[in-house]
Amino acid sequence: MPDNSSYSDDDTRDAWERFVSSPKDVDKGPAKVREEIFDSWRRSMDSGVDASRQSANKVYDENEFFLRRERNAALRRAASAAFKRLEPHLKEAKTILILADDQGVIIDAIGDRRVLDEGQEIHLELGGDWSEKAIGTNGIGTALKTGRPAYVHASEHFVEGVQAWTCAGAPILDPFTQAVIGVVDLSGPPQIFRQHNVALVMAAAREIEIALAEQKQVERTQLLEAFLMSDYGRAHDGVVLVDQTGRVLFRRGLADDLLRRAKELTVGHKLLPKLEGLSDQDIPKLLPLSVEAKGVERLKLEGVDRGAALFLRDKSTLQRKAGETCKIKPRANVAEGQSQIVGSSPKMVDAIGLAERAAQANVSVLIHGETGVGKELFARLIHSRLPNDKAPYVPVNCAAISGDLIGAELFGYSEGAFTGAVRGGRAGKFEQANHGVLCLDEIGDMPIELQPYLLRALEQRAIYRMGENVRRSVDVRLVAMTNRDLRQEIEKGHFRRDLFYRIGVMTIEVPPLRDRGNDIVELLEHFSQHYAEESGRPPMTFSDKAIESLLRYQWPGNVRELRNVVQRFCLIKTDSFVTERDLPPEILEEFDNEDADALEHILGGNSGDLESIEASAIRRAIIAEDGNLTKVAQVLGISRPTLYRKMKRYHIRKF
């Protein structure tokens, strides 16, 4: 940690100016700049932060800010004692003490009134967003990003408009999970520059963590007492107590085998979403597949719901096979036959079971999986299990609609809302999906500026058409789908964290085909039978060696690629027996053909799936260039990071 004598504002500002003007020319941190500061500068630059900006962003929506503070009520309560104790010492010290949440948004601030007023100019105030990805290097955002205390002085800030300030931040850790849940920060003009400022905020952070732990302990004790005093306290052996946030506080009478299969029952684990808004009928449907609730008892403290007791029984013997649960009936008023999800591997059984539970629980669902795994079938499965047979099912591909039109597509528009608007206006997909399912495919591609409106529609269960102020209530079950890692998209600033938690109350992971074992054989038989019925010819059968090769293949295009392979056999083979010699070259990995690099060869011998074509091209380039990935990237016309990402996606090894 630098002291007053070692820090030179002129040297630091000179290093900052050189870095922001020519970042590629600076290979390592300047001698006068601390390593942790220079690393943060790099992250800020990579995140696209504008170094010339003059202030942070701010949450202006009062409702959104209120909900944010409500979500962090326990953190604010734990911080209140420390803040109250320190407040008298800050009033004339040209210093303010700040509490920020796990996204770097300021939720409480106290201290010198003049400094609080000056902070408003840069949005160092309630609602200000001081995450590193939004405003660059600063005490709050850098402590949040690194999980370590951060001291940032004057020109060490990445953004020019903040360089008239000094700040010291310390992360606050959850006493159960040790995850960073907030930051306590001391800020003011450069004159408050002191090394012991870091010690002060670290001490405050520890005090807040102790208060949080004490809160949890008191709450745990009170809930246990409430449970033991209830009529159920002695009546059941297998019981789990959860607090109002859905976190496990206590358990007893559960079999060891059940605990091994259901890690979610560990004390401190978040077993359920926030209980507020969940009915007693919803809660059992959100439990792990391996357990079943025989009953739910709400636990009250001073007349207010503060948790629940869940009485469990082992459900391992009650699991049904996938084939018994995955029939999908046709949609009302749609000319289609019955569909089916084929597979009995454990991961598919779990995914199908979760989808069926999701249909029973009135919660938003996020379906995650690679391209081609069949995510829409799971959305259709949820829809087909709704009590109302005529409930609408409205699919929307967020990646297929331009950013300018997606708002009108989702929410509708009034007459004259924009050039080309139809007379009388038009209802959007939300209204069309009323009392049914709205399926948003590729939700990771939704423009960031539209995401707050989607969040508001889901929370308020109402929409406003573009160009009008009429509130329209909607009752929509949202099913979102993506092949992206939305947590990474959040870190990149491409997806809102609050929207992620709103749409992902229940997340279904659809496994890739390479992880489904003998499901490949079941799918071969299923598609062979399907295309045989279409073409009026006998179903395809496969030699043992052909099946061995198909089981070894990584299937980058997943079920869609396998379906295309079977369809290709039905179209080009004159008989119905498939041998190893009939398989496409990318499955056999026959790269020694002298024409292997020809596009006609790649396309002609491939299943036709875009992902498998791309994977095949990468494999061939690696062979041709003797594993030199720099040359491979040049040949394919892509960057090396892109090549590495695609190799990871398609499970391609260098050799």
HUJO-V434577 format. One record per run of one state. SS is the DSSP state (H for helix, E for strand, C for the rest). FROM is the first residue (numbers start at 1). TO is the last residue. If there is no record, write none. Layout:
[[SS:FROM:TO] [SS:FROM:TO]]
This chain:
[[C:1:8] [H:9:21] [C:22:22] [H:23:25] [C:26:34] [H:35:46] [C:47:56] [E:57:58] [C:59:61] [H:62:71] [C:72:72] [H:73:90] [C:91:94] [E:95:101] [C:102:104] [E:105:111] [C:112:112] [H:113:122] [C:123:127] [E:128:129] [C:130:131] [H:132:135] [C:136:138] [H:139:146] [C:147:149] [E:150:153] [H:154:156] [C:157:159] [H:160:162] [C:163:164] [E:165:173] [C:174:179] [E:180:189] [H:190:192] [C:193:195] [H:196:229] [C:230:238] [E:239:243] [C:244:246] [E:247:252] [C:253:255] [H:256:261] [C:262:262] [H:263:265] [C:266:269] [E:270:270] [C:271:279] [H:280:285] [C:286:290] [E:291:301] [C:302:303] [E:304:314] [C:315:315] [H:316:318] [C:319:321] [H:322:324] [C:325:326] [E:327:328] [C:329:338] [E:339:340] [C:341:345] [H:346:360] [C:361:364] [E:365:368] [C:369:374] [H:375:384] [C:385:392] [E:393:397] [C:398:405] [H:406:411] [C:412:412] [E:413:413] [C:414:425] [E:426:426] [C:427:428] [H:429:432] [C:433:435] [E:436:441] [C:442:442] [H:443:445] [C:446:447] [H:448:460] [C:461:461] [E:462:464] [C:465:465] [E:466:466] [C:467:470] [E:471:473] [C:474:475] [E:476:482] [C:483:485] [H:486:491] [C:492:496] [H:497:503] [C:504:505] [E:506:509] [C:510:512] [H:513:515] [C:516:518] [H:519:535] [C:536:540] [E:541:542] [C:543:543] [H:544:552] [C:553:557] [H:558:572] [C:573:576] [E:577:578] [C:579:579] [H:580:582] [C:583:584] [H:585:588] [C:589:598] [H:599:604] [C:605:609] [H:610:624] [C:625:628] [H:629:636] [C:637:639] [H:640:649] [C:650:655]]
